[in-house]
Amino acid sequence: MKVDILAIGVHPDDIELSASGTIFRHLDLGYSIALCDLTQGELGTRGSAAIRMEEAESARKIFGNIPRVNAGLEDGFFVHNRENLMPIIRIIRTFRPDIVLCNAKSDRHPDHGRAAKLVSDACFLAGLRKVETNDEYGDQTAWRPKAVYHYTQDRHQKVDFAVDISAYMDKKTEVILAYKSQFYDPNSKEPVTPISGPDFIEALRSKDRVYGRDIGVEYAEGFTVDRCPGVNDLFDLV
């Protein structure tokens, strides 16, 4: 079950909106990747939990049938406690990632920042051997990822590094639109939300274009870190 990268989002579609270009790029580079949604997005204004699960499965197939799990937390009302940390710890120990990608530390939706802290702390606690988890989930030996990177979401942020996704912007758009209940549909009778307007996808592409401009490419996704990343070669930085 070990993977190189575990991408975590509190709502189904968070990963796709914010880090799918990076995921497609690293899949092409040969890295193994798994996905984890913390909730079913059951409080979303449009659609339903069942629809979001169907859409998450469609997105998983677009990614290439990579593993995807759900931690079963309560959308909107999860808190930072043992009950909510333990499922994430179990998932981290199951997949044993070297890198974890997760929600922005501060954002318009309060779930995003709370999830960022919850996942970051779970990554640390997963490395403590005296924290016991149920082995019905597979090997539950203590495991701590080497790095946690927070993707950017609704709010534009100054980032610590950016990943060139120029070759994957169209694939990113495709996998986002797997969540068709959430985005623009002129025939939909659902309420309008900040992401359901006809200009949202173009706004998202424009944000990635701004990050791309910073590093001299067409499109990029930005990430922030708590711990300063190290490099072996200055020419790894562009």
N, C-alpha and C positions, 0 to 999 in steps of 0.2 A: 504493500500500500504506500510505500514511501514515494513522495514527489519532491521536485525541486522547489516549486512555488505553490503556496496555498493562497488563493484570493478569497477574501471574506467581505461580504456586504451585509448590512443590517436588513435591507429590503431587496427582494428579487428585482433586479434591474440596476442596482447601485454599481455592481461590478461592470456591467456592460456599458453604462453611461460614462464611467470614469477611468477604467483600466483595460477595456477590451482590446484596444490597439496594442498595448504592451503585452497582453496575453497572446494575441495572434503572432506578434513578432517573436516572442520567446518559444512558442510552439514550433515555429518554423526553424528556430535555432536548435531545436532538438531537446528542449527542456520538457520535463513532465510537470503538469499543472492540474490541480484540483480546485473546485469551487465550493464555497460554503455560504449559504444564506442563513442569517441568524433568525429571521422571522419569515412568515408567509406574506408579509405586507397586507395583513388583513384589514388594517385601518385605512388603506388607500381610498381616496375619494371615488376613483373609477374602478370598475371591475369588481373582483372578489378574490378571496384567498385561493379558491379552486382554479379560477382563471389564471391567476398569477403563477400557480404551480405548473399549469399546462404551458404557459409562456416560458417559464424558466427551463422546462424540458426542451422546448423548441430551440431556445438559445444554446443549451448544452450541445445539441446536435450540430448546430452551426459551428460551434467551437471544435467539433470533431469527436463527439461522444466522450468527452473527458469526464471524470467523476464529479458529481455534484451532490451535496448533502444539505440537510436543513437542521439547524440546531434546536428548533422548536421554541424559541423565546417568544414572549408576548409583545407584539408590535405596539409601540407607543408607551408601554408601561413597564418595560423591563428596567430593573435597577441593578446597581453594582453590588452584587452579593454572591455568596458561595453557590446558591442555587443556579444562578445564571453563568457563573464562571466555569462550573464543572463540565457542562456539555461542550464548551469550547475547548477546554483542556483535553477532553477525551478525543475530540476531532484533531487537534494538533498532534497528539501522541499517535493517533492512528495514521495520519498522513506523513508525519515527521518531515515537515518542509524545512528547507534552509532559509527561505525567504517567505514572509507573510506580507501580503498587500491588504490594506483595510481602509475603513472610512476616514474622512477628513476629521481632524481634531476639533475644528470649529466650523459650523455651517448653519444655513438657514433652518434646516430640519434638526430639532434637538436630538433626535435618535442618532444622528451621524456622530456627533461629538461623544455621546455616551458610549456608543458602540466602539469608537476608536480607543477609548480608555479601557473598556472591558476587554477587548481583544489584546491590547498591548500588555495588560496585566496577566491575562491568561497565558500569553507566550512566556512570560517570566515564570509563573507558577507551574507550568507544564514541565519545567526543568528541575523542579524540586522532587526528589525521589520519595519524600515522606507524604507528598500529596497523592493519595491513592485513588485510582479510577478503575472502573469495572472492566475486566479483561474480555468480556463478551464482545467488545468492540475491536478485538484483535490485540496486538502487542501494545501494552500500555506502559512500557518502560519510559522513565523520565526523558523528556526531549525538549530542548530549548532552541527555537529558530535563531539563526545567526543575525538576522536583520528583520525589522518591521518597518515598512514604508507605507505612509498614508497618502492615498490619492486625493486629488482635489475634486470638489463637487460643485454645488451651486455658486458659491462665492469664489471670485478670482482671488488667488493667493500668490504671494511671493514664494516660489518653490526652491527646494534645495538641489534638485536635479530634474531633468526632463528626458524622456525617452522618445526617440524619433519613431513616429508611427505613420510617416507619409505614405508608405506602401500599403497601409492597412486601414486607411480612413474609410474606404468604401465598405470593407468588411465590418468595421466598427458600426457604421450606420445600419448595415443589414442586421447585425445581432441586436442592436438596440430596438429596431422595429419589430423584432420577434414579440415584444411586449405591446402588441397592437391595441390592447385595451387602454393603455396609458397615454398614447400619443395621438396626434391629430388624425381625426377621421371626420370628414364633413357630414357623414350620415349618422354620427353618434348622437344619442340623446343624453349622454352622461354629462355631468357638470364640467365646466371649464376649469382647468387647473393651471398652475404656472408652467407645466411641461406639456400641455395638450394643445397649445396654439400652433398655427401653421408655420410660425417662424422659429420654433424651438430648436429643431435639428440644425438649422443654419446657424443659430446662435451658438450651439455647442461646437460646431465645426469652426466657427470664428474664434472661440476661446482656444481651441487646440492649435489654430493657426498662430495665435499670439505667442503661445509657448514655443511653437516651432520657430517663429521668427527670432526668439531669444537665442536659439542654438543653431540658427542658420539652415533650417530645414522647413519643409512646407507645413507639416503638422507634428505636434508632440503632445504627450501627456505629462503633467507635472506631478511631482511627489515631494512630500516633506518627511523629515526624519527627526527622531529625538537624539540619536547618537550619530556623531559625525562619521560619515562613511570614509573608508580608506581606499586608496588606489595603489597599485603596484607600478604603474607607468603613467606619467603625466599625459601621455598621448592617448590614454583612455578617455580623457576629458576633451571635449570639442568646444 
